[in-house]
Amino acid sequence: MILKELAKSDVKWREMAYNICRDKTLADELVQEMYLKVHANKDKDVWFRNDKLNMPYVYSILHNLFYDLQRSKSKVL
């Protein structure tokens, strides 16, 4: 059920991810990773607030995924 709700706002998630990283390809990858992370944690109660999707929580996942990727890149260099 949570993935269906997320998919309804797919364009919005991609826009948010693009605003975070300023790269369309990377934004698409971040959104895909976000879907995987949500699916892995689909039983948690944090996804909905007052029967609406908890958008700030999804945004923080996208944001954290981007910074995790940046940290891992800096360790390689």
Secondary structure as GFF3:
##gff-version 3
##sequence-region A 1 77
A	DSSP	alpha_helix	2	8	.	.	.	ID=ss1
A	DSSP	alpha_helix	10	21	.	.	.	ID=ss2
A	DSSP	alpha_helix	24	40	.	.	.	ID=ss3
A	DSSP	three_ten_helix	45	47	.	.	.	ID=ss4
A	DSSP	beta_strand	48	49	.	.	.	ID=ss5
A	DSSP	beta_strand	52	53	.	.	.	ID=ss6
A	DSSP	alpha_helix	55	76	.	.	.	ID=ss7
###
